[in-house]
Amino acid sequence: MGASGHSGRALVSLLAQAGYRAVSLTASDVLLSAVGFQPADHYIIVSESGRSPETIEAARRLTQGTRVGISNFPQAQIAEVIDVPLGLGGFEDSPVYTAGYTATLMAYALLLEKVGVLPADSNVPRIPEIVENALADFAPVARAVSSLVAAATDIDVVGRGTSFASALETALMIREGLRIPTGAFETYEYLHGPMESVAAGTVVIIFGDERELTIPGSLLDAGVHVVVMTTAHDVPNEGHPNLTVVRLDSCLAGFVRPIVEIVFAQLVLAEAILHKPFPIEQFIYEQPDTKIPIAMLS
């Protein structure tokens, strides 16, 4: 659910590219399925807190012996419904699950390399170093973009493949942290109608290197601010005052790229909240049933 569900989009994208059947299922959708329904041969169950009731109940219905669980707290209730735990470390995280999201992507990378599903990526062991460099390198542009994001009336976030996961998670963080109406769209879906609501006051954040690069052309002169994060050397309309280009190292692939993409988005969020009259940790609407109380842990 939530950020954990968004991370799964990157997982299934890379599995599909490697030729494996994979689907990212929302736990609440599994709960609507017929009794005994088994949509896969193997399952990766993801819940950073280990206490999401929908995820736990969905996992309970899946085939025993085939459930790998990724959680920051694998000793929580999720322990009852998984067969192999992969713990993230039990670290303290932000309310919008920033460290947990990147750690989950890294866990996917290590898991799929370990079982031989994906070839070894020399950048995976360097992820801590790469993230440290990204935090420093992207800080100035994140600060510049943050004022646009904070002042936006609404925000669209666009991407494809693993970058669709980045789009989904960026949109969620902005809605949760900045309280700005935000939507996430797969690149080609965005072209089929959703972009019709874009107007002056909208900020569009795009992750990608191909069709994504032509999207700003029809938006910039309408007063729309567009941020493109890409490995592409040549970006149409670069230099337009409403276009910000953020360049990624072209060697970043696999799970490393969405990790770096979301680190940039997290930096933007951290800077944008400084323009708001409320703290990022303060949620308005509390839901009593999205987490099993810690007091009930055995």
N, C-alpha and C positions, 0 to 999 in steps of 0.2 A: 504494500500500500504506500502511497505518497512517494517520497524520495526513493525508497527501496524499489518500488515498482518502476520508477523512471530509469533507474540503473539497469534494470533488466532489458531495456530496449537496446542498450549497447551490447549486452551479452548475446542476445539472439541475432543481432545484426552480424556480429563477427562469426558466430556459429554458422549462420546461413552462408556467409561468404566462404567458409571452409567446407561447405557441402553437407552440413549436419541439419537435420530437421529440428527446429526449435521454435518455441513460441513463448512470449512473455504474458503470463496470465495474471490478472488482478484477482486477489484472493476472494473478494466478494463475488466475482463471477463464478469461481469454482464452486462456491456454496449454492449456486443456482442449478448446478448440473445434476443429472440423474444419479441416483444411488449406485455406487460401484463404478462410475465413470472414471476412466484412467486415461488422461490425454497424452501421456508420454511414457517412456521407458525409465527415465531417470528425472529427478527433480532437484532443483536448487531452491531452497526456501530461504527468503531474505527478510529479516526483521531486525533493524539495528537495536531496538530496545529489547527484543525478545518477548514483548508483551502485547503485541498487536492481536486482538482476539480473532479478527477475520483470518489472518495469516495462520494462526495456530489451528483454528478449526478446519481450514482448508487442508493444511498439511496432515491433519488427523485422518482425512479421507483418502489420502494417497497411499500408494503401495509401500508397505514397510520394507525396509532393506534397501531402498533406492533414494532416500531423502537426505541430501546434504544441506546442512543449515549454516547460513552465514549470519552472524549476529555479534554486536558489541558485547552482549551479555548472554552467551550461549547457555549459562546455567539457569536462566530465567525459564518461564513456562514453555518456551520454544523447545527446551530440552526433552519435553515429553513426546514430541511429535517428529523428531529428526533422528537419523541413524548415525550420521557423522557430523560433528560440529566443527565449524571453522570460526574461531573467535577472533574478533578484531582488536581486542586488547583491553576492553573495559574502560576506555578513556572518557573523560568528561567532554561533552559535545555541546554545540550551540543548539538553541531551540529549533532551528531550521536544518539541523543535521548536516553541517558543512563537512567536518572531518570524517564523519561516518560515511558520507556519500563517496568521497574520494577513496576511502579505505575499502569500501565495498568493491569499487572498480578494480582496485589493486588485488583484492582477494580473488576476483574472477580471473584476472591475468595469471596469478600464481597457480590457481586450481587447474585451469585449462592447459597450462604448460606442463604441470605435474602429470596429468593423465594423458598427455600426448595429443590432445585435440588440436591445439595450436602450436606452431613452431616457436622455439625460444626467441624472445625479443630482447636484444642486448640492452634496450632502454629500460626494461622492467626493473632490474636491480638498481637503476639510477633514478627511479621515480622520486625518492626524497630529495635528491640533488636537483632534479629537474623542476620540482615544485618550488624549492627554495629560490632557484633562479627566476622562475616565473613570477613569484611574489615581488621580487625586486624589479624585474624588467618591465612588468605591466603596471606597476604602481602609478607612474605619471599619467598614462593614458586612461587608466581606470578612474583616477581623480578627475580628469577632464570630462570624461563621459558621465560621471556620477551626477553632476549638476543637471545635465539634460534628462537623465533617467528620473531623478527626484522630482523634476518639474513636469514630467509627462502627464498627459491626461489618461493615456492608455499605452500599453506596450505589447508589441507582437514579437515573438521569438521564433526563429525559423531554422531548420536544419534537416539533414537527411542521414540515414545510416546511424553510426555511433553519435553523430552530432545532433540527431533528433533527441537522443537522451539528454544531451546538454541543453537543448532548447526547452524540453519539458521541465528539467530541474531548475533552469534559470527562471522560467516563468513562475514556478511554484515559490521559489525563494523571494521573488519580487512581490508576489501577492501576499505571502506570509509576513515578510519583513518590512516592506515599504507601503503595504495596503494600496497598491495601485492595480486597477483592472488590467490583467495580463493574460494573453493567450499564447499557446505553443502550437506550431503547425509543421508538419512534414513539408518539405520544399515544394513538391509538385501539388500537393493538396492546397497549399497557400495560394497557388496561381489560379485555382478553380473556384474562386469566389471570396474566400475569407479576407483577402487584402482590399476588398471594395470599401470597407469601413475606415481605412487608413486616411487620415487627414492631418492638417497642421496641428501640432500638439501631440501627435503620436510619435513614439520612438520605435524603430524596428531594429532588432538585433538579429544578425544573421551569422550562422556558422557554416562554412563550406567553401568549395573551390571551383564549382562547375556552374550549373544553372543558377546557383545562389548569387553569383557575381553580377548577373544581369537584372536582378530584381530592383536594385536601387534606382536604375535609370528612369523608371516611370514615377518615382516617388519624390526625388530630391527637389525638383522645381515646384512641388506642391507644398513645400515648407515642412516636409517630414525629415526628421533627423534619423540617419541610418548608420549603424555600427556593423562593420563586416569583419569577422575574424577568419583569416584564411592563410593558407600556405602559398597562394598564387602570387606570382611576381607582378603580373599586370592585372590591374583592377580597373574596369571601365569607370569613368567619372571620378577617378581619384584626383583630389585637389578641389572638388566641389565643397563649398563651405558647410554643407549639411551632411557630408560623408566623412566618417572616421574609419580608417583601415587599421586593423590590428593584425600584425603578421605573426604567424606561427612558424616554427622551424619545420621545414619540409620532411625531416627525418622522423617526425612523430607520427606513429601509426598505432594500430591496435587499440588497447585500452589507455595507452599513454596520452593520446590526443584528447579524448573526452575529459581526462583528468585535468589537463592543462586548460582546456576550454572552461571548465567549471571553476577552476581557480581564478581565472580572469573575472568571471561573473561574480564570484564571492567577493573579490576586491571591489568591484563596482558597488555591490550591495553595502559593503562596509563603509565606503566613502559616501554613498547616497544617503544613508541614514543620518549623517551629520547635517543634512539639509531639512530633516523632519523634526517636528516638535515632540516626538515620542521615541522611546528606546526600542531597539530592534527586538529585544527579548519580551516585549509586552504584547500579548495577544488579547484581542477584544472578546473573542468568542471561544469559550472553553467547552469541549465536548466530553461528557462523563464516561463514554463507552469506547473510546478509541485506544485505550491502554488498560490492561489489567493492573490493578493497584499493586504497588511494590509490597505492601503489607501482606498480600495474599501469597507471596512467593514462598515455596516450601524449601 
